[in-house]
């Protein structure tokens, strides 16, 4: 008898408006196309540019914005 595979979960750090704390909450799981893959990220980095973006809304077109694009 095989063990059922758990449904994967995806979470992200969201910024709802400039200058507010980010919140970690569930995010949609991407559905890759036939020529794409989904990579499981174990950690993300928030770099100095992200800090400025968080406080000022710099280069953010719409909210909520998902924080962090550096990952391992």
C-alpha positions in Angstrom: 0.0 0.0 0.0 1.5 3.3 -1.0 1.5 6.5 1.1 -0.4 9.4 -0.4 1.8 12.3 -1.6 1.0 15.4 0.4 -0.4 18.4 -1.5 2.5 20.9 -1.9 2.0 24.2 -0.2 3.4 27.6 -1.3 3.8 30.6 0.9 5.3 34.0 0.2 6.1 37.3 2.0 3.6 39.9 0.9 3.8 43.6 1.1 0.3 45.1 1.1 1.3 48.8 1.0 4.5 50.9 1.3 6.0 51.2 4.8 4.0 48.4 6.3 5.4 45.1 7.6 5.3 42.2 5.2 3.2 39.2 6.1 3.8 35.5 5.3 0.8 33.8 4.0 -0.3 31.1 1.5 0.3 31.9 -2.2 -1.0 30.2 -5.3 1.1 27.2 -6.4 2.4 27.7 -9.9 1.3 25.3 -12.7 4.2 24.9 -15.1 3.7 24.6 -18.8 5.0 21.5 -20.6 8.5 23.2 -21.1 8.8 24.6 -17.5 9.6 23.4 -14.1 8.7 24.5 -10.5 11.7 24.8 -8.2 11.3 24.3 -4.5 13.0 27.2 -2.7 14.3 26.6 0.8 15.2 30.2 1.6 14.9 33.6 0.2 17.0 36.7 0.7 15.8 40.3 1.3 18.5 42.5 0.0 19.1 46.3 0.5 17.1 47.2 -2.6 14.1 45.2 -1.3 14.3 47.2 1.9 14.0 50.5 0.0 11.2 49.1 -2.1 9.4 48.0 1.1 9.6 51.5 2.7 9.0 53.7 -0.3 7.1 51.4 -2.8 10.0 52.0 -5.2 9.5 50.2 -8.5 6.3 48.4 -7.3 3.5 48.6 -9.8 0.7 47.1 -7.7 0.0 45.7 -4.3 0.1 43.2 -2.8 3.7 42.7 -3.9 5.6 39.4 -3.2 8.8 40.0 -1.4 12.2 38.6 -2.4 13.5 37.3 -5.7 16.8 35.9 -4.5 16.5 32.3 -3.4 18.3 29.0 -2.8 
